[in-house]
Amino acid sequence: MSTWRDRGPWWWTSRAVLLLVTGVSLYLLAPGLIALFSSWHELAELNPLWLAAAIGFMAMSFVSLWEVQRIALRTPSWFAVGTSQLLGNAMGSLIPGGAATASAFSYRMLVRAGVDPGAVASGVTASFLATTAAVFLLPVLAVPAIIGAGTPRGLLTTAYIGIAAFILLVGVGSFVLFWDPPLIWLGRAARWAMSLVGKGDSVADLPARLVQQRDEIRLAFGSRWKMGVLAAVGNRGFDYIALVCCVSAVGARPNPSLLLLAYAAQALLRMIPITPGGLGFVETGLTGFLALAGVGAQDAVVATLAYRLIQFWLPLPIGGIAALLHRRRYGSSTPVSIASPP
């Protein structure tokens, strides 16, 4: 296993540039974050039942992700998968690098728990691709509803549109899992869009790459692909319902279709690896999108704060507890030959 002494100058330079970009980004985003957290006292005015429901649905979102990983890793252990994912999520939210950082920590813990290293590498990748694909499909599914959207009709309409979108997402996910043309068409469309800004050559192999990644997901899920698709969609679906609960806790009744788009936007912003867990980008973007969806300016700030406390901040200490429990059961040593993911 390589150590920090073995790193070349390019490795150190890239890390220094990343830290610099992170610092500058947080500095520029600091006023928005300060304004957001200055509204913390208004959390006491939120409906506690809706907040409790939001926490419950967020927990179900995590459990759905564990099921995706259990299927992809072909392991029955909820404990190993759950604790490794919680710590990986916490470290990915603390250290710049996002999914790469989270995967590295999860890899080490899963290998320490006795899961085959090859299965860990392919399984973690497949589960990430499956849950990420759901995020990229959500804006597409929200567009038809936005075109036909009229005056908001309250929480029931929001629930109906959300449920319909995620049921459709299950169908689309199952469909493209075995049929190449939609992925090839999507890859060509993205390549054409990139060519308009002179970047077409960089994604010339995008259609073939999408098919290859889809095949990796299908291979990892094996005969349990139906449950894998349901769990992957459930991971995002329960997360979305948690956002709906936070918005309902402030008494707002936004445009249902635009709320779904706001969720998709914040999920994409969360993937920005510049700041840990998209910190700053998500808060600024979600507040703006909620306002566009019909939530009052201050209510949008409070709803965003409540949602990010449940989604981003609350899992951090839980990740530390998971690490202690994992270490207590499996120890702290990892074989040198498999200490780092491939």
N, C-alpha and C positions, 0 to 999 in steps of 0.2 A: 504494500500500500504506500502510495506516495505521501510525503509530508510537505509541510509548508516550505521546508528547505529545498525541496526538489522543484518547486515552481519556477518557471522561466519568467523573464522580464515581461513578456506579453500578458501572462496571467495576472501579474501584479498591476500592470498598466490598465487592463480591462476592469479589474476590481476597483481601482482608484477612480476611473472614469464613472463607473456605475454609482459609487458612493457620492461622487461630486454631483452627478445628475439628480440623485435622490435628494441630496441636501438642498439643491437649488429648487427642485420641485416642491419640497415641503415648505421652503421659505416663501415661495410664491402662493402656495395654497393655504398658508397659515392664517391669514385674515378670515377666510371662509370657515376654517375649522374652529377658530376662536369664537366666531359669531355663532356657530352651531352649538358648541359646548356651553356657551353663555346662557343658553335656553334650558339648561338642565333642570332648573327649579320648576319648569312647567310640566315636567314628567309626572309630578305629584298630582296633576289635574287630569291625567289620562284615566280612562276606564280600566280598572285593574283586571276585569274579566277578559277584556280583549288582549291585554298584555300577557296574561297567563296563557291564553290560547296561542298567541304568537310564539311564546317559548315552547309550548308543546308541539306546534307544527315544525318549528326549527329543529327540535329534537328528532322528529320523524324524518326530516330531510337528511339528517346525519345518518340515521339508521338505514335509510334507503341507500345511501352511498356505501355503507358497510356491506349491504347485501350485494351491490354491484361488484365490489371488490372480492367478496367471498366467492362469488360465481366465477369471476375472472381468474382468481388465484387457485380455485379448486381446493379450498380449505374449509373445513366446517367450523373453525374457531372464530366465534364472535369476539372473544377477548383479544386475541392477537391482532385481528383486523381493526377492531374498534380503537384500541389504545394506540396503535401505530398511526391510524388516520388522525386521531385527535392531536397527537404530538406533531405530526407532519403539518397539519393545518395551523397549529399555533406557531410553529417555527416559520412557516411560509407567510404568516401574518406579521412576524417580527423582523424578518430578514429580507432585504430586497432579493427578488428572484422568483417569487410567486410559486408556480407549480413545480419548477425545477428544484427549488429548495425543499418544498414539502415532500416531493417524491424521494429525494435523497435521504431524508430522515426516516420516512416510512419504510424505505428499502432496508435500511440497517436494522430496524426493529423487527421487521417481518422475517428477515434471515436469522436473526437472533432467536426468534420464536420457533425456528425449525422449518419454515417454508422454503421450498426449493428456490435457489437464487434465480434460475432461469424463468420459473413460473412467476416470481415476483416482478422481474423486469417486464415481461410481456403483459402480466395481469394489471399492474399499476398503469402501464401505458394504455391498455385497452379501456380500463375504467375511466381514465381521464378523457380519452377521445369520445367515449360514449356520452358522458355527461356534458362535455363541451359542445358536441354536435347538437344537443338539445337547445343550448343557448343560442346558437347561430340560426336555428330553424324558427325560434320564437318570433323574431321580428317579421319574418315572412308570413307566419300564420296570423299575426296581428293586423297586417295591412288590410285584408278584406273586411275585417270587422270595423276598422277605422273608417274605411270608405263609406260603409253603410251606417255608421254610428249617428245617432241623433242625440236628443237630450238625455243626460244620465238618468237612470231610473233607480238608483240606490244600490245597496249592497247585494240584493238578490241578482240583479243584472250582472254585477261584477262577478259573482260566483258562477253564473251560467256561462258567461263568456270565457272565464278562466278554465272551467271544467271542459268546455267544448274544445278549447285550444289544446289542452293537454291530452284529451282523447284523440284528437287529430294528430298530435305529435306521436302518440303511440303507434297509430296506423302508419304514418309516414316513416317512422323509424323502422318498423317491421318490414315495410315495403322495400326500402332502399338496402336493407340488410341482405337481400337476395337478388336485387335487380340493379344492374350497372347503369343503364341509360340516364336515370335522374342525376346520379353523381357525376357522370361524364358531362351532362348538360350544364350542371352547376359549376363544374370546374372550368368549362369553356367560357361560360358567362363571366366568371370572376377573372379569367385570363384576359378576356376582351376589355373588361373594365380597367384592368391594370395597364393594358396597352394604351389606353387613352392618356395616361400620365407618363408614358414612356417606360413602364416597368413590366411589360409583357414578357420579355425574355427571362426575367427572374422567376416566373411561374409557368414556364413553358410546359413543364411536366405535371402541372397541377391536377388535371383530370385523372391521370394514371396514379398519382399519389393519393388522391381521395379514395380510389377503388382499393388501393393497397391497404390503407389504414382501415377501411371498412372490413376488409378480409381479416385483418388482425383482430378486430373486435369480434367478428363472427367465430373465428377460431378459438378465441379465449372463452367466449360464452358457451360454445359447444351445444349440447342438447338442451341446455337451460336458457337458450337465447330469449324465450318469451319472458321469463322472469327477469332476465337481465335488462331487457328493454323497459319493462314496467318499473323496475327499480331505478333505472337511470332517469326516466321521466318523473318518477316520484320524488327523486332528489331535488329536482328543480320545481316541481309542482308544489310540494309542501313549503319550500322556501318562498315561493310566490304567495301562497296563502298567508304565511307569516307577515309578509309586507301588507297584504290586504287587512289583516288584523290590526297592524300598527296604524294604518290610515284610518280604520274605523274607530280606533281608540281616541282619536282627536275629534271625532264626530263629523269627518268629511265624507262626502259622497262624490267621488271623482268620476270622470268619464271612464267607463270600464275598459274600453279598448285601449285608450291612452295609458291607463294604469298598467296594463299588460306590457305595453311597449316600454314604459318607464322601468319596469322590472327587467326586461331584456337588456335595456341600455346599461343599467347598473351592473348587471352580471357581466357584460362585456368590459365595462370599465374596471371591474374587479380583477380582470386578467392582466391589466397593465403592470408589467414587472418593475416599473421604475420606483414606485413606493411600496412598502410592505402592505399586501392585501388591498392594493389600490387606494390606500389611505389618502384622503383629500380629493382625489378624482371622483370616487364613488359618492362622497357626501355632496360635493358641488353639483355633480351631474344629476343625482337622484332628486335633490331639492328642486332643481330647475324643471325636471321632467314632471314631478308631482304638481308643480305650479301650473304647467301647461295642461295637465290632466284635469284641472279644475279645483285643486286643493289650494286654500288660501295660503299666502306667502308664509305667515308665521306657523300655520298648521303644518305646512310642508317641511319646515325646519324641524319641528318637534317630532313629526312622524319619522323623518329620516334619522334623527338622533335615536329614537326608540328602536328602530329597526337595526341600526348599526351597532347599538349596544348589545342587542341579542345575537346578531349575526357575526360581528367582528370581535367585540371586546369580551363578552361572556365566555366564549370557547377558549380564550387564552389561559386563564387559571385552570380550567378543566383539562387542558392539554398537559399542564404541569403535573396534575394529579394522575393522569393516565400514564405519564412517563414513570412516575414513582411506582405505580402498580405493576407496570410492565417489567420494570427492573427487579421488583421484588419476586416476581414469578420466574423470569427467564435469566436473571443475572445481568451483568453489564458488559461482558466480553463478547466480541464479535470476531470470528476468524479473519486473520489478516487477508487471506486470499479472496475474500468476498466482502470486504468492508466497504467497498464503494460500488455504486451501481454502474453497469456498463454504459 
